[in-house]
């Protein structure tokens, strides 16, 4: 197995400052809603005749975040295709800084709604921009690990938000809620500065007739002492070049290309893969964890502690899931995890229904423990693997729009499920989990019987998984069936087999070497 270079990992981690931004922004409102001073400042009442109005406003704040995110996610495609993958990340950072600043400075509920809409738009741009970039710089055997950093740091972003909430829990006045909101600007500001020092995606460069730059980026990304002649980079460039040239010869506008069953299947599977994550209900637990833990008899402070521990498990589980997905494959990992998660949802629903609001300490503790067990299974087996899966399905020409469509369910379902959660918990309580039990059961069956495995293929070789012709390691066009039955690992390819080597001078960091390509 090819081990990614330290520089490749560093680039992926740096881009994931956008993931930290997403995770922090998605979770910070939960901490804010624990502050009595916040309600006083916003002139909102938690009791009496005004309580219903407050519940409605909170639902708006939660929902509008995902509304803004959904539309921004779907509109990211044009920008990312035209101006580059780095520019898309930079745009998400700029919008996130503006929205975060407005949120921290909000003076009334209406201004908070507008700020949350803009914050959501920044999140919606970063959600596809970061994993798309990571997938296009990652070697095929480590794509799960490098793209999994995105999922992992989303979890750690919510973790940082949680612990900051704990740290400011006893801080009185407006400082106690304004400062945590203001700190949301830190990650996108750092990202906006460092993104310009990252290399552009080599695949985007090649698709825009900048082959020499693509080659230099690949060499820099994969440069290691164990590969002094940059053979891995040469092989990957060879595969990228031949497949993209072949696809460009048959290029169609997306509305015409979507008439092909294979591309339709890719888009449908991409959309369903991320729907798996939202149908589990874990986003609702993240958003309403303070309410959930307090309903189980824990204080607001302990609810904050539990929420922070929950986020630690989320980030760590996603990191482990990235490595595990490279080893066992995405499909198998998601399918098994969904079945386990469904069983846990049944137990959580039952214990919460029976013991929430009672003095049964053992029952309430069991319900709380299962929220922790669920996030471990979800993060390790569903969240990260689904995200990696959705980022690798598409041919280069349609990859930006494909990743945007694939990740839009996070925001689409997030808008629906979190918007309904407040009234649902208030009216039917734990029975709201029945919705997610049913949906998770359906999604497990869909994954088992409908999803193909993508483990080990380069992004260019993914066409074979969906039945399209593909260019092999030696420049030959093969049908999907023949290609799947062969060794497609670029590490095993011998480029001299069908293509005569040519001496070529490659300049890397001021150093000129003669290579064979």
Buried (B, 14 or more C-beta within 10 A) or exposed (E): EBEBBEBBBEBBBBBBBBBBBBBBBBBBBBBBBBBEBBBEBBEBBEEEEBEEEBBEBBBBBBBBBBBBBBBBBBEBBEBBBEEBBBBBBBBBBBBBBBBBBBBBEBEEBEBBBBBBBBBBBBBBBBBBBBBBBBBBBBBBBBBBBBBBBBBBBBBBBBBBBBBBBBBBBEBEEEEBBBBBBBBBBBBBBBBBEEBEEBBBBBBBBBBBEBBEBBBBBBBBBBBBEEBEEBBBBBBBBBBBBBBBEBBEEEEBEBEEBBEBEBBEBBBBBBBBBBBBBBBBBBBBBBBBBBBBBBBBBBEBEBBBBBBBBBBBBBBBBBBBBBBBBBEBBBBBBBBBBBBBBBEBBBBBBBBBBBBBEEEBEEBBBBBBEBBEBBBBBBBBBBBBBBBBBBBBBBBBBBBBBBBBBBBBBBBBBBBEBBBBBBBBBEEEBBEBBBBBBEBBBBBBEBBBEEBBEBBBBBBBBBBBBBBBBBBBBBBEEBEBEEBBEEEBBBBEBEBEEEBEEEEEEBEBEEEEEEBEB
